[in-house]
Amino acid sequence: MDRKYLVDLIRWNQDENRKPLLVFGARQVGKSYLIEELFAKKYYKNAYLRIDCSDDGDFVDYVYKNDSLDKVLDYLYIRYDFVPDKNHLLFVDEAQECLPIIKMMKHFCERRREIPLIVSGSLVRIKISRGSKKAGREDKKFLFPVGKINQLTVYPLTFDEFLYNYKKNTYDYLTNSFAEKSFINDELHQQLIDIFNDYLFVGGMPEAVDVFIKNKENKVFAYEKAYKTLSDIYSNYLSDMELYQASSESILKSRLIFRNIYSQLNKENKNFKCSMLNEKYKTRDVVAPIEWLVTANVVNKSLLLKEHVSTPLVEEDGSLYRLYLSDMGLFTYQSGLKAKGFALDKQNSLSGIYYENYVSTELAARNFPLFYWKGKRSSEFEFLLDIDGRVVPIDSKKKKGSLNSINEFRMHNKRGPVIKVSMNHYGYDEENEILTLPYYYFAFYLNSVMKGIL
């Protein structure tokens, strides 16, 4: 399976001033596969060492007792025959189980920068914030190697990544047609919407995508296999919530919040309400569990902005926010939608909230902060995008929507372009400055924004 992040690793590898690379990401988003299978085996064939800190207890114990760069390099040389030079890649995985190796990245940068070093972990940020007293080991005060490392965050496959692996010809077609602003006829448009809906059900977890693609000739069976895979991943995420939390109560709250994301969004007022979890809960009771979920890259948090908006976009009212799941497949699984029902009626199985969660995943995967806008009465935009200092509202609807929110937004803000993402054809209303994007174009639009091509 191809991942777009390979380009980032190649660019890092070729940079004469590269620093040790720290790769973040939620569980099971494909970090290890990306680094070892796609990168190391090709660019450092037979010249790399991978150490899994969750499995290699001897290495972890040694580093905790000897957090000296020279001693660790000697250990790697003697035990693994690892040659510490520019031609041999060192890949340390599951680094949350060995925090001294992260702190040591500073010394790699200052003294042995020629050694290509990649350190990866799923819950590294959480482990750093909580510290560790596991297995009799206690971390000393941890100083993150600020300025001494490069960083990369890996997310589930976005729609364009999914399409590249699922139907490469269709990916090429959409890349070209979006660039040329081509009109797509009704029949092809519907076929593309159907493919996009496949993504909404399967999502971007590499294991779910892989099993779906391998069985794509029998769609119903492919959906069922993906559903079973998502069920396992969902359970694993709930199990992970036992790790590095302050108390059993915090674990229970994190699981409760995670399980209720779909229910919270599937109501008229989509703002998160802790009273829906437990009528006795106050806002302060859920702050730490939500922070855990966001830091673990499991949940995306969108903040409210009202009426007049200025850039850069910053939080105004911390008490009002929305939560989204970071993967579409997990969101669809949580909603209770079954594979057979979806296969029989894709179009009517998915309500508007699925498409809204989708937009949140595409934005988050490109490191755009999530904000939504509320005007007076019921006017709102699901998302706001800061493009070179311009605030661009995004209206995410299953169908057409209305102009009410646009008119009110422009009463408070400078007139500018508005994006309406929907099931409709591509189009641009020059008079009202409204760009209509079908959902299968949205990822390609964001890619063009990232490249500065508008």
Secondary structure as GFF3:
##gff-version 3
##sequence-region A 1 454
A	DSSP	alpha_helix	5	14	.	.	.	ID=ss1
A	DSSP	beta_strand	21	25	.	.	.	ID=ss2
A	DSSP	alpha_helix	31	32	.	.	.	ID=ss3
A	DSSP	pi_helix	33	40	.	.	.	ID=ss4
A	DSSP	alpha_helix	41	43	.	.	.	ID=ss5
A	DSSP	beta_strand	48	52	.	.	.	ID=ss6
A	DSSP	alpha_helix	57	65	.	.	.	ID=ss7
A	DSSP	alpha_helix	69	80	.	.	.	ID=ss8
A	DSSP	beta_strand	89	93	.	.	.	ID=ss9
A	DSSP	three_ten_helix	95	97	.	.	.	ID=ss10
A	DSSP	alpha_helix	99	103	.	.	.	ID=ss11
A	DSSP	alpha_helix	105	111	.	.	.	ID=ss12
A	DSSP	beta_strand	117	120	.	.	.	ID=ss13
A	DSSP	alpha_helix	124	130	.	.	.	ID=ss14
A	DSSP	three_ten_helix	134	136	.	.	.	ID=ss15
A	DSSP	beta_strand	150	154	.	.	.	ID=ss16
A	DSSP	alpha_helix	159	166	.	.	.	ID=ss17
A	DSSP	alpha_helix	168	180	.	.	.	ID=ss18
A	DSSP	alpha_helix	186	202	.	.	.	ID=ss19
A	DSSP	alpha_helix	206	214	.	.	.	ID=ss20
A	DSSP	alpha_helix	219	240	.	.	.	ID=ss21
A	DSSP	alpha_helix	248	259	.	.	.	ID=ss22
A	DSSP	alpha_helix	261	265	.	.	.	ID=ss23
A	DSSP	three_ten_helix	274	276	.	.	.	ID=ss24
A	DSSP	alpha_helix	283	295	.	.	.	ID=ss25
A	DSSP	beta_strand	299	306	.	.	.	ID=ss26
A	DSSP	beta_strand	321	325	.	.	.	ID=ss27
A	DSSP	alpha_helix	328	335	.	.	.	ID=ss28
A	DSSP	alpha_helix	339	344	.	.	.	ID=ss29
A	DSSP	alpha_helix	346	349	.	.	.	ID=ss30
A	DSSP	alpha_helix	352	365	.	.	.	ID=ss31
A	DSSP	beta_strand	371	374	.	.	.	ID=ss32
A	DSSP	beta_strand	380	381	.	.	.	ID=ss33
A	DSSP	beta_strand	383	387	.	.	.	ID=ss34
A	DSSP	beta_strand	390	396	.	.	.	ID=ss35
A	DSSP	alpha_helix	404	412	.	.	.	ID=ss36
A	DSSP	beta_strand	418	422	.	.	.	ID=ss37
A	DSSP	beta_strand	427	429	.	.	.	ID=ss38
A	DSSP	beta_strand	434	438	.	.	.	ID=ss39
A	DSSP	alpha_helix	439	450	.	.	.	ID=ss40
###
